[in-house]
């Protein structure tokens, strides 16, 4: 058994001083799998996309904005949840060789870079996200003749620290009374890419600014899809939002707020409910109704589900009274009665995607005191998220394409590797020949080679 540590790298075992650890190996890394994502990003011509937008901008430091972007997103890929952790993880010799970048070692350099960015520079980051996603959609997904579903939702990012700009008290079910941001995010449901996202102060309401977001999404991406269906929860139930979607000639299904339910139930007579073909306890009614503040009537789907009976009602009535649960949706879609709620319930994936974005991509964990700088970090998290899902959707084996990033990190990114030198250059990355998933890795390389 191991005894007392005698020297920095020697242990006493059964009275013998034996060397167990030696810090002499060179050009090795625990994150050899980042080469897969690096090669996938190369297939997007990411550096050319960056150059077209940013040019040769150095924004207040000797490092280009490109180096900062690559350092940040790959730091996120290899579990960097703090600026100092990202700086340390990405500054190994082999990581810099694989990514072919010169990275800063200091957190102060990175934060200085963020502080010196202005509103115009911030727009460049949004444009970079937009063009990357467009390139992915054009080159890897043929969607021009397809209708795509856009799921939108807001989330709460708790912020620790004092005097962080726009981090204020608002709706916060996790830590009531704590300062937070309240970002809003829109996903393409089929591929789980983020099509649009915006960081907002903590006191913003769920759908604040949603009208402009929808207009921006449709304006920028309308030529990439046949049609869009916006699928929102009750926080987005607003006549203004619905009017914007209708004006843009797109589709929607939105859950109705509780306060409007009673008015709608009064307009649906008992004989208008039709039993569902799927569940005998569910009845569905479809009505046209114009709410008080609206200018025209719209289609409402009323779902009534029997949950049991009220046994106490026998003292008032001659028979037991049924207990019903009601769910109501407003929509301009045309479907079978049962399909409306089934289609809406698929929106649950949006919650899963937000949890993945916050938990595995560490959104909200890295912040400065400046709101504009934090908005840029938010856009960089979106970029990292989309590039990872691009890699997952197009290059991983089919059985891994539904896995989250933490599972994929352990299987494909956290792989010991050594950079081998030939002549005057480092040209070969060596993996363990007995690595358990070696056949899957070979298939990833084959998939990468097939893309031109």
N, C-alpha and C positions, 0 to 999 in steps of 0.2 A: 504493500500500500504506500501511497505517497506520504512522505514525511515533511519536515519543515523546509521551507524554501531557503536554501543556503546562499545562492547568488541570483542575479536577475533572471537567469535562464537555466538554472540547475536545481534539481530536487534530490533529496536524500531518500533513497529507496532501500530498505533493509540494510542500512549502514553504508551503502555505496552512493557516491555522489555522481548522479547520472544526468546527462544533458537531455532535456525534453523539448525545449523551445529554442529556436534560433531565428533571430530577426535579420536574415541575410538574403532572402529570396528577392528577386527584382522582377518588375514587369508582370506582376500578377494582380488579379482583381477578383472580388466576389461577385461582380456585376457584369460578367462577360456577355450576358444576354441582351444588353442594351444595343449591341451591334445589329440585332434584328430590327428594332424600331428605327435605328439610324438608317438602315438600308431601305426600310419601308418609306421613311420620310424623303429619302433621296428620290424615290420613284415619283414623288409629287413635285419634284423640282422646287423643293421648299426654299432653298437659298436664292434661286432666281425670283421666286415670288416675293421674298423679303427685299431683294435688291430693287425690284420694280417699284416698291412702295417707299422704302426708307432711303434708298441710295446708299451713300457711305457716311451715315450719320454716326457721330461719336457722343453726342449729348452729354457734354461736361466731363468726360473721362477719356483715357487713352484706349479704352475698350469699346468696340463697336456695339451697337444695339443688338446685332445678330448674336454676338457672344453671350450677352446677358440673357437673351431669349432662350438660346440652346441650353445654357447653364441652368436656368430656372426650370424649364420643362423636364429636362432629364434628371435634375435633382428631385423633382416630384415623382418621376417614374421609379426611382430607387429609394423611395420612402423618406424623402426629405420633408419634414413638416415644420422646419424652422429655417430662417435664413442662414444661421451659422452652420446648421447641419448640411444644408445644400452646398455651402462653400467648401466644407471639409470633404464631403463625399465625391464632389466633382473635380477636386483638385489633385487627384492621383495622376501620375504620369500616364498610365495606361488608358484611363478614361479620356484624358485630353487627346491622346493619340487616336483612339477609336472615333471620337467625335470631331477630330481635326479642328479644335478651337483652342484659343488662349483664354483661360478663365481667371477671374480675380480671386484672391484668397480672402479678401476682407469684406465683412458685412457693411462697413462704412462706405466702401466704394459702390456697392450695389444700392444702398439707400440714397447715396448722393446722386446716382444715376436717376432714381425714381423722382427725387425732389426737383430735379432740373427739367423734368418733362412738362411741357405746357399742353394746353387744350388741343392744339393742332397735332402734336405728337401722339396724344391719346387716340385721336381719330385714326392714326396710322395703325395702331394695334387692333382697332375694330375692323379696319379694312383687311388686315392680314388674316384675321379669323374668318372673315367673310369669303375671301378669295381661296383660302385653303379648303373650306367646305365646298365651295363651288367646284374646285378642281377635283375633289373626291367624288362629288356627285356626277360630274361629267365623265371622268375617266374610269370609275369603278362601279357605278350604279346607273343603269339606264332607266330613268324615271320620267322622261318627258311625256310619256303617254299614261302615267299613273296618277292616281289621286293619293296624296299623302296626308297623314294625320299629324297635326301639331298640337302637342299637349303643353299647356302652360300652367305654372304654379309659382307661388312665392315660398320663401323659406326664411328662417331666422338664423343669423350667424351671431352668436354671443361674442362680445368683444370685451377683453380684459385690458386694463390700463386706463390711465386718466388722460383727459384732453385729447382724445382721438376724434378728429373732425367728423361730424354727422353721426357718430355713434351715440344714440340717445335712447331713452326709454320708450318703448312701444309695446305692441303685441309680442309677448314672449312666453309661450306655454312651458318652456323648459326651465328658465330662470326668471320668473316674474320680477319686474323691477330692475333688472340688469340692463346695461347699455347694450345695444345691438345694431346690426345692419339688417335690412329686410330686402334682399335681392329678389329679382324675378327672373325666371328661366323658362325658355321654350325649347322643347325637344321634338325632333322628328321621330315619331313613335316606332317606325319600322326598323330603323338602324340605330336609334338612341343617340344620334348626334345632337349637340346643342346648336340650334339654328340662330338663337339670339339670347342674350343675357345682359342684365343691367343691375349694377349695384345701387341701392337706394338707402336713404337714412332709415333709422330704426323705427321712426314713427309713421312711415308710409303705410297706407292701406293696401290690402292685397292686390287690387287692380289699378292702383295709381299709375298713370302713364301707359296703361295697356293699349289704349286707342292708337297712340303713336307707334308703339312696338309692333302692333299688327300691320299698320300701314307700311312700316319699314320692312317687315318680313315679306309682305306681298310684293312690294315694289322691287326688292332686290332679288327675289327668288321665283317670281311668277313665271318666268320663261323656262324654269327648270322642272316644273311639274305641270300636269294637266289641270289639277285643281287642288285646293287645300281645304281640309276640314279642321276647324279649330274646336278643340274639346277641352272645356273648362269646368271647374267646380263652381259652387255657389258664390264664391268670392268675386267672380267675374260676371255675375248676373246683373247686367246694366243695359238699359235701353241704348245708351250711347255706344257701348262696345258692339252690340248687335247691329246697330245701324251702320257702323263703320264696316263690319264684315259684309253686310248686304250690299253696301255701296261698292265695295271692292269685288263683288260678284263671287264670293267664296261661300263655303258651307260652315255650319256650326252646330254644336249640341252643348248646351250649358245647363247645369243643374240650377233649380229655382231656389231662391232664399226662402227661409221659413215664413217670414212675415207676409209673403205673397201667396202662400199655400192656401190659406182659408178662403180668400177671394176666389181662387180658381176652383176649389172643391164645390163651392156654391153653384158654379156654372156647369158642373158635370152631373146630370141626373143619374139616378141609379141604373136606369135601363141603358145608359150609354157605355157601361162597363162590359167588356168582353173577356171571357175566361181565356187565360194563356194556354197555349198548346203544350207548354213545357211543364208548368206547375199549376195544379188545380186550385191552389190557395192564392194565386195571383190573378188579378183582373186588371185590364188596361182600358183606359178611355182616352180618346183623342179629341181635343176641342180647339176651336179658334177663338182667341180672346185678346182684347186690347186693354192693357193696364192703364191706369189713370194718367200716368205721365207720358204714355206712348202716343204716337201719331197714327199707328195702324195695328190691326190685329195680327197675331202670330200663332203658330201651331204649338200647342202644349201637349205633352205626353204625360198622363197621370197613371202611375202604377200603384195599385192598392193591393197590399199583401196581408192576408189573414194571419195574425200572430197568436190567436187563441180566443177565449171567451171570458167575459167579465161575469163571474159567478154571483157577485153581489147584486147584479142588475135584476135578479129574479124578484127582489123585494119591490121593485118599481114597475117592471114590465111583466107581462105574462110569459115571456120566454127569455132565455139568455141572450145577451147582446154580444156580438162579435167585436173583437179588438183588432183594429187595422193599423198598419203602418203605411204612410203615403210617401212616395217619391215622385217629384215632378221635374220634367225637363222641357226646355224650349229649344226648338230646332227648325231648320228648313230642309232637313234630309227627308228622303222618301224610302221607307223600309217597311218590312212586316212589323206588326205590333210588338212581337217579342224581341225583335232585333235591336230596338232602340236602347234598352237598358243593358243588354249584353254588350253592345258596342261601347256604350259609355263606361261600363265597368272595366274595360281594358285599359282605361286611363290609370289604373292602379300601378302600372309600370312606371309612370311618371314619378310617383313617390319613391319607388325603388331606385330610379336613376338619380334623384336628388340626394338620397342617402349615400349612394356610391360617390357622387361628386363631392359631397362634404366630408365623408368619412375616409375615403381612399385617396382622394386628390387634395385633401387638407385645405379646402376652401374655407376661409375665415380664420385659419390658424396663423397666417402670416400677414401682419399689418404694420403700417407706419402711422404717424400722427396726421398725415395728409390724406384727404378723401380722394383727390385725383390720383395720387400714387396707389391708393388701395383699389381704385377702379381699374388701374392698369394691371395690378396683381390679379384681380378678378378675371380680366380678359386673358391673362396668361394661363390661369387655371382652366379656363374654357378651351384654350388652344391645346393644352396638355391632354385634357379629357377627349377632345375630338380626334387628336392624332393617335391616342391609344386605341380608341374604338375603331378608327380606320385600320390600324394594324390588326386588331382582334377580328374584325369582320371580314377581312380580305386575305389574311395570310396564315392564320392559325388553323390547325386541324378542326374539322367540323364539330367534333365532340367538345371542343374547348371554346366555341364561339358564343356560348351563353354564360361563361364564367366571368366573375368579377376580377378586378385588377389584382386584389390580394392573392387570389389563387394563381393567377397568371404570373405574378411576380415570383412566387415560390417555385413555379415549374419552369419558367422560361427566362426570367431576368436574373435571378440570384443563382448564377452558375459560375463556379470557379473557372478562370481562364488565364492563360499566359500568352503574352505577346512575344513572338519569336522573331529574332533579327536575322535577316539575310543580307549580307553585304553591308552597305551603309544605311539601309532602311529597315523599318519594322513592317513586315508584310503579312505575317501569318498569325492568326489568333487560334491558339490551341485549347481545345476542351478535353475533359477527361473521356478517354475512349470507352470507359465502362459506365458512363453516366446513364441513369435508368431511362431517361426520355430521349436518348440519342436519335432514335428513328424519327420521332416527332420533330426534332431540331433539323434533321436532314430534309424533311418534308417542307418545313418553313423556308429553308434556303432554296429548295426547288421552286416553291411558289414565288419567291422574290425574283429568281432568275427569269421566270416565265413572263414577268411584267416588263415591258420595255418603256 
